[in-house]
Each structure stands twice: as C-alpha cells, then as structure tokens.
Amino acid sequence: MTNGPQWMVDPTASRRPLVSFVIIGRNDDYMGDYLYRLGTSVSFLADSAERAGVSDAVEVLIVDWASAQALANHVPFGPAARRMTTFYQVAPEVAGSRDGQVRWLPSCAVNVGVRRARGEFIFFTDSDCLWSESALAALGRLLRGEITLPVPIADLFCYVRRYQVPWATVQRRPHLGEWRRLAALLAAGLSPERLGISCLGGFSGGQLMHRDRWFEVRGYDESLDRPWGWHDNDLMLRVSQQHPWLDVSSDGLFGLHMEHWPDADGRRARDASTVNPMVIRNVAATNGPDWGLGEQMIPTAECVSEASSAPGFGCGVPLSGRTAQPLGEGWEPGAEAADFVSRIGAEGESPRTAFEQLATVASIVLRDLPRSFYSFGSPSPGVLLTVLKACPAAELFLVNPWPEGVSDRLLVHPGELARFLEVRCHFRGWARIVQGSPATALERISRSGVGEPLIELAWIGLDTPLDRVRALVDYLAPGGVALCPVEGDPAAALERVRELAPGCVTQLLGRSGLVAFTRPL
C-alpha cells in the first residue's frame, strides 16, 4: 500500500478485489427520499454485478459521514447488496475533530473511502447512480485489459458519463425490476449531461482510476471543504498533468443518475459561501500524509436494516386515483395546471386543442406523473406537449396516428412528429407506433410488449371509435385514467362511455368537454 499507520497495512493485498466502489452519504434525507435512492442504487449495482458474473471482483464501501442514525441501520438493501457492502461510520466527534464543528465535508469523506478501499481500481460514484449489468460487464472487461485502449488502463483517468433520468420517473420509486426494464428502454432517449465540461471532469458518473493514481495525488483536495463544487474538477486537473484521461463511456461503461427535485434554478443559485472556489493547484498532491483521516481508526458495519429494496416490477408510489372520486359539475383543473399549459405554450400548437382540455390533462398529469401514455388516433400536439413536458421519460404509445396511405401532406406526418418530439417536447423516453387494425392494437401491444403494458393515462382521439374503449378497460392500471373528448351532447357521450367501461368510475370533467373513466384503486 502507501505510507500510513500500521493498522492500515493490507494483509490481503494479493487477494484484492478488482474494483472498489466508494460512495459517501449521511442519513439526512438529502434532496428527499435519500434512503430509497441509496438503497436502490447499491442494490441495483450488486444485482448487476452478480448478473454480469463479476460480484467476486467488486466491493462497495459506503462512508457514512456523521449520521445521527446510522445508514447501515436504515437503508433498504437487497440480499446481494448486503453481502457486498461495508459501511465506514465516521462518528460526529471524528467528523468535527478537524475544525470543532460537524460539517458535511465531501472531499474528506471521499478520501476516507479511497484510503481504505482494497480494490486494484477505485471508482468513486454517486449514491443515486444506477449501474446496469452491461455496464458492470464492460467495467470488468475494461479493468482486466480485455478492451484495447491506446494507453494502459492503470495509467488512465477514466471519465465516466452519467445520463439523467428525469425526476418525474424517479419520484414514482420504481422497484429494482422496473429499473432494469427502464434502463433498457431509456437508453434510446436519454442524453449525457453537460458534454462541454468533460475536459474538467465534472458532471460525471464518477472518477475511476488505479489505486496507485489515487494514492499518488492523495485523493480529493481536503482544503476544498465546502459542500459544493470543484472537488472533481480539481482532481482531474491534477491527475491529468501526469496521466492521460479518456471517456470510457463508448466502451459501455456509463451510469443512469436519478435526477433530484426539479428546482434546477434554485440549486444553481446556491449560497456562494457553500461553493468551493475554483482554485488551480500546480502540484500533484495537495493533502498531507493524514489525508482521508489516515491516523483514525474508522469502525465498520454491515447492513442490519430490516428494510429491503423492493424486487420485481412496478413502483412504490401508485397513481392517486383522484378521478375515481366524484369531482362534481363545478370542477376546474386549477391555477397550477392552467399556468403550466400557458407556460409551455401548448394551446398554440396546431391543430388546436381547447385550452380547457389541455388544462384538464395537465391537472391529471402534474398530480400523478404517469409513466405510460397512450394516444389513440391522430396526434394532438398540444396534448403530447402537455404530457411530455411533465413526464419527459414516459413510455409513449401512438396507436393508429396516421391513416393508411401516403401521409406526406398530413399536418402531423411521421417526420413532423419526430421533429416535434425531439425539438419541442425534448422527449427522453421510449416511443412505440402501432398501426394496423384498431380492434387488435392493444392485444398486439400486450403480446409484444417490454414488460406489462399497463395504461396509466390514455387519450381517445375524436377519430377513434368509442367502442375501442371496451378493449382499453382491461389494460388500465389501478388509478389509470382514459380521457375521451366529446362532440355533441355530453350527457349522451357520458352514458355511452359508462356502458363501454363497466367497473370504472366515469364522469364529465367540469366544462372541459372531456369524459374520464378511471379504474378504481
């Protein structure tokens, strides 16, 4: 190893794991739902390692920084994560020994884990990143030298991209199986974060290097002792003065990051006193020999929480089922929904959809953030924009959007739809177009779906026969809502839908001209 106290000499150096994942955190509900994020991230990682056949080559270290209630006692882990993970518990008195107060010191916390990692390679990553089976398989091949690189992997600073999974998807708390399904689907639409900053090493899924590189520079600069900014940039700038860096994402190693609360502007406007200065260090190592609390004996713990990450498909946060309750004739969508429609400009899309209908769609979408949206018949750009601006990574099914024959002259033809989804909606999800007989569309989707194709929100266009409603009922998720715009007598349309949707709660939504039917929870 490197110079340090005798207790830190590793007698198992000849039996090192190939890679140590280092994660830092504390039990303070950071950004909301922190225990879910951490438990899901590590459980997903451990399951992926087992599926990829590399579990014996991986260890996970979690540095618990001064938690009042230890993470090991509360985080929900799956069985593989329990076997693979060790917690290093930095007590509040130890965390405060540096300057007399207990503060969040991420640079020191990272170094605590790096200093004690046994792996030949060390990968510091976020506590809410998801690493798939294919990513772990790629990581194993990369570190074993089975992927040809222009320089030896042991000399390299590996930049690892992360792709943002929108908060609307994350907040539904997908189970582990659901995340595995989503990871496969979302690869089609997610974009890497902040491409231009890769040369500074920021906004990545983590920093991956051989342990010798980490110890050569003595980890993160602990003089950068504010919570935010520049830690990762400084590390890369120092390492890359002596060693090359490469983005290894093209070799299959990249992570999916669970986006935080959607207050991006507020996060960027952090108190300046909490942000590190962009200090340039023209030396390789900035810390003293005690970096990473090297002189301290940090106790370890295994996960003893009784909570477990939920296996299987589905989500922990169900739909509200609000439209399964009588809303009354005087119901209105509310100011928030109307403001949302106005802000995104959905009313101006052509062909036009009535503002009241768009506001009603927004009211349902903003409350439930549905994961799947089915549009039957000619696409309504206004409805699509309303749904996808709120749920950018939704699973989108377009059923018979175009009549048979040449579609070039249609207002929303295939090319225009693709442009609209990309440019106007900034769509980051997964879409499927289903043409052919409307009578068998849902059966064909079910037979060829990726997972169970439950409908959480549906729009039945005016050019779609109402008798399609009968088939749709069987595919509605509990709390799922289908919306039917009506022409002519609303009362007659309401009765017709009630006949076609037995077992559902069916009602007119105020003066919107929409009939909604909902499967009760």
Buried (B, 14 or more C-beta within 10 A) or exposed (E): EBEBEEEBEEEEEEEBBBBBBBBBBBBEEBBEBBBBBBBBBBBBBBBBBBBBEBBEBBBBBBBBBBBEEBBBBBBBBBBBBBBBBBBBBBBEEBBBEBEEEBBBBBBBBBBBBBBBBBBBBBBBBBBBBBBBBBBBBBBBBBBEEEBEBEEEBBBBBBBBBBBBBBBBBBBBBBBBBBBBBBBBBBBEBBEBBBEEEBBBBBBBBBBBBBBEBBBBBBBBBBEBBBBBBBBBBBBBBBBBEEBEBBBBBEBBBBBBBBBBEEEEEEEEEEEEEEEBEEEEBEEBBBBEEBBBBBEBEBEEBEBEBEBBBBEEBBBBBBBBBBBBEEBEEEBBBBEEBBEBBBEBEBBEBEEEBBBBBBBBBBBBBBBBBBBBBBBBBBBBBBBBBBBBBBBBBBBBBBBBBBEEEEBEEBEBBEEBBEEBBEEBBBBBBBBBEBBEEBEEBBEBBEEEEEBEBBBBBBBBBEEBEBEBBEBBBEBBBBBBBBBBBBEEEBEEBBEBBBEBBEEBBBBBBBEBBBBBBBBEE
